[in-house]
Amino acid sequence: MTLTRYQPLARAISTLGGIPFAALDDTLMLKAMPGAHAICEMLDWEAPTGGYLLQACFATAVFARRGILARMGT
């Protein structure tokens, strides 16, 4: 892939749309699908990129993992 031009930072967003937070419990589990968790770009968020997207992905995965482990009783 060859970069031919770039866009201004204002256009650099991770995503628009996704699963609304109202559809999740406090461990990021889908209320309509118990046992299924939503993380990262599955979530309805907008965030400037620049390295923080990966951090947000890792952080939401760790957060969901904690909820899964608590639910399992470990």
Secondary structure, 3 states (H helix, E strand, C coil): CCCCCCCCHHHCECCCCCECHHHECCCCEECCCCCCECCHHHECCCCECCCHHHHHHHHHHHHHHHHHHHHHCC
